[in-house]
Amino acid sequence: MLDPKSLDEMARKFAANLPPGLREFQQEMERNFRTTMQSTFNRLDLVTREEFDAQSKVLARTRAQLEALEERVAALEGRAGNHEQTSDS
């Protein structure tokens, strides 16, 4: 979700570009632009940069843990295989 301050700023910029005859409707237009943008962004299911960065860090930690566990399993399987070979002899 986008920061409300960013939405307000974008709405102000849109409204500022209106012709001078429509300036009296500026506040109403800002509200309408903001509402429309908010609705559009909600449908897009966007996340903030902070949320994205936090999830990226979680994913990186999870991948590192998975790799470590895969190495441990491979080592344990290797030991189990060696143990079976020495038992068979």
Wavefront OBJ file of the C-alpha trace (Angstrom):
o trace
v 0.000 0.000 0.000
v 1.320 3.458 -0.847
v 1.996 6.021 1.821
v -1.000 8.362 2.297
v 1.364 11.349 2.127
v 2.483 10.238 -1.332
v -1.131 9.940 -2.446
v -1.891 13.418 -1.107
v 1.099 14.856 -2.943
v 0.138 13.188 -6.236
v -3.456 14.397 -5.861
v -2.207 17.953 -5.233
v -0.031 17.794 -8.345
v -2.947 16.632 -10.488
v -5.173 19.365 -9.094
v -2.474 22.041 -9.544
v -2.413 21.340 -13.271
v -6.085 22.202 -13.693
v -6.975 25.329 -15.712
v -7.439 28.524 -13.646
v -11.232 28.470 -14.142
v -11.434 25.218 -12.233
v -9.275 26.267 -9.263
v -12.348 26.711 -7.039
v -12.902 22.971 -7.343
v -9.332 22.153 -6.380
v -10.071 20.689 -2.950
v -12.900 18.579 -4.280
v -10.723 17.414 -7.160
v -7.897 16.507 -4.744
v -10.311 14.367 -2.733
v -11.615 12.725 -5.897
v -8.115 12.087 -7.260
v -6.991 10.684 -3.938
v -10.029 8.407 -3.657
v -9.623 7.193 -7.232
v -5.913 6.524 -6.835
v -6.443 4.786 -3.497
v -9.072 2.541 -5.062
v -6.843 1.751 -8.036
v -3.823 1.005 -5.872
v -5.905 -1.183 -3.559
v -7.039 -3.253 -6.528
v -3.403 -3.646 -7.562
v -2.599 -5.065 -4.101
v 0.607 -3.033 -3.771
v 2.906 -3.075 -0.761
v 5.180 -0.387 0.614
v 8.927 -0.478 0.066
v 9.373 -1.116 3.795
v 7.072 -4.155 3.674
v 8.842 -5.447 0.575
v 12.295 -5.003 2.138
v 11.198 -6.707 5.365
v 9.801 -9.702 3.458
v 12.961 -9.883 1.343
v 15.059 -10.126 4.510
v 12.792 -12.851 5.907
v 13.067 -14.766 2.639
v 16.879 -14.455 2.606
v 17.105 -15.778 6.190
v 14.744 -18.632 5.353
v 16.804 -19.589 2.304
v 20.002 -19.568 4.364
v 18.383 -21.792 6.992
v 17.106 -24.152 4.300
v 20.555 -24.439 2.737
v 22.105 -25.162 6.154
v 19.494 -27.842 6.847
v 20.058 -29.405 3.414
v 23.793 -29.610 4.174
v 23.102 -31.200 7.557
v 20.734 -33.771 6.020
v 23.274 -34.611 3.317
v 25.983 -35.053 5.963
v 23.726 -37.265 8.092
v 22.750 -39.327 5.060
v 26.431 -39.684 4.184
v 27.235 -40.906 7.694
v 24.291 -43.300 7.643
v 25.466 -44.671 4.298
v 29.005 -45.166 5.619
v 27.671 -46.810 8.771
v 25.613 -49.280 6.704
v 28.623 -50.151 4.549
v 30.830 -50.877 7.576
v 28.046 -52.948 9.174
v 27.676 -55.076 6.033
v 31.390 -55.935 5.907
l 1 2 3 4 5 6 7 8 9 10 11 12 13 14 15 16 17 18 19 20 21 22 23 24 25 26 27 28 29 30 31 32 33 34 35 36 37 38 39 40 41 42 43 44 45 46 47 48 49 50 51 52 53 54 55 56 57 58 59 60 61 62 63 64 65 66 67 68 69 70 71 72 73 74 75 76 77 78 79 80 81 82 83 84 85 86 87 88 89
